[in-house]
Amino acid sequence: MRVSKEPLIEPAAIATKIKEIAGRIASEYNSNPLTYVAIMGGAFVFLSDLIREVGLNARVDFLWLSSYEDVQSTGRVRVIRDLGSSPAGRNVLLVDDILDTGRTLAFARELLINKGAADVKVAVLLEKNIPKYADIKADYVGFSIENKFVVGYGLDYNENYRHLSGIYVLEE
């Protein structure tokens, strides 16, 4: 496996889109306390840039979930490491790198609701144009992409390529 020579999405386009999303989040939450919950490990780069652009004082927590083996979804979501604190009574912005099948995000949203979150909205950098296996819709979407396996900007293939500053297609 190798990455495409040219990025699917350039770093400058990512930065511009994050500023746009951050502006919407800041205006919607400017007087309401906010807790970011990032699904790790792919969302950490997006979360880092997003919280700096939003500029609001907020709590940050992490949820470690897994649903992939190699380049395929297994169809089931496992909790590897749960939240560090309770989301009960909080407005939560669930942050992930990509929305594809929807299973992971739907699972995470349901988990947060069951733990008492007052409100859960979803922000994703990427959304694949594919049918979803779960009933989930992102409130904030950076880019819509075709059904290709992508890496970079935190997204990985077997823990490789997270360091790339753009989004690249993984090729055979």
N, C-alpha and C positions, 0 to 999 in steps of 0.2 A: 504494500500500500504506500502511496505517496500523495502529496498535496498538489493541487493544480498550480501551474506556474503563475497565473494571475489570480488575484483575490476576487471572490464573488462579490464581496462588499469591502470597500476600502476603509482604512482607519478614519479618514476625515469624514466620510459619510456616517460612520458609527457615532462619532463625536457630535455631529450635527443633530442626528436623530435623538441621542440621549438628552441634549439640551432641550429639544422640543418636548419630549416626554416629561422631563424634569419640571419644565414650566407648568405643564398641566397638573402634575402631582402637587407642586408647591402651592398653586392657586386653590386646589381642592382641599388640601390639608393644613393650610397656613394657621388656622386657629384650633385645629384638632390634634391631640397627641397621636403619634404614629409609631408603629413598630414594623420594621422591615424584617421579614423572615426569608432568608435566601436558601434555596435548595442547592446543596453542595454536591460535588465540587464545581460544576460548570458555571454557576451563577456569580462566583466571587468577583470576577473582573467587572462584569456588568453592574453588580451591586456597588462596588467601590466607586466607579465613575458616576453612577446615578445618585448616590447619597451626597456626593460633593456638589453636584449640579443642583440638586433640589435645595440644599442649604438649610433645611430645617433641623432643629434638634430632635432626634428620634432615637428610639431603642433599636438595636440590631441583634438578631438571633439567627441561628443556623439549624437547618434540618438536613440530615444526611440520609438520602434515599437512593435506592438503586433499582433499575428495571431493565438495564441493558447488559448483554453479554456480547462482546465483540461489536458488531455493527447492527445487531438485531435486538428488538425489544423482546423480553421474555414473556410479556403479557401479565406479569405480576410485579407488585411494588413491595420492596422490603425496607423497613426502617433500620438503618445502620446505626444512627445516633440521633436521639430525640432532641427536642428543644432544651435549651439551658434554663429557660424561665417560662412561666405560665403566660399564655396570651389572653387569659380570661379578662373580659371587659375592655379589651384594647382594639383599636382600629389597626388592622394588619394589612400590609402590602406584601403579598407573596411574590417573590422575585425569582425568576428562573431564566436560564439561557435560551431554551427553545421549547415551544409547544408543538409536539408532533402528534402522537396517538392520543394524548390527553390523560392517559392513565395516571401518570406521576402527579401532575398538577391537581387533578380531581381528587386523588388520594390525599394529597397535602392539604388542600382546601377543606376537605371533610374532617381531617384530623384537627385542624385549627378550630373549626366550628364546634366539634365535639369537645374541645378543650376550653370552650367558652369565649372565643374571640367575638367581640361585638360586631365587627364587620371585616370581611376579607375581600380584598381586591387583588387582581393578578396583573403583574407586569412581566413581559417577556421581551427579550431582544429580537428573537426570531419566531416566526410561526410558519410551519410547513403547510402548503396548500394540499392537504390530504384529508380524507374523512377521519373524524375523531371517533375513538372507541369509547370515550367517556363524555359526559355532558359537562363541558367546561368551555368558557370563553374568556379570553384575556381582556382586561379593561384598558391596558396600555400595551401596544405592540410596536416594536421598532420596525421590523421588515418582514414582509411575506416572501417566502422562498418556495421553489419547487422541491419535490421530494428527492433531495440529494443528501448524502451523509456529509456534514460539514464540520470543520474543526477551526480552531483559532479563537482568540478573544475569550479564552476560558473553556471553550468546548474541546473535547478530547476524543481520541481514539486510543483505547487501552492506556490512558494516562499520558499520551503523547500529543504534542502540538498545541497545548493550552497557551503557550507563550507567544504565539503569532498575534500580531496586532490587528490583522484583518480577519475576515471570514473566508476560508478556502474550502473547496470541494475535495473530498478524499477520493482518490482514483485508484483503480486496481493496477 
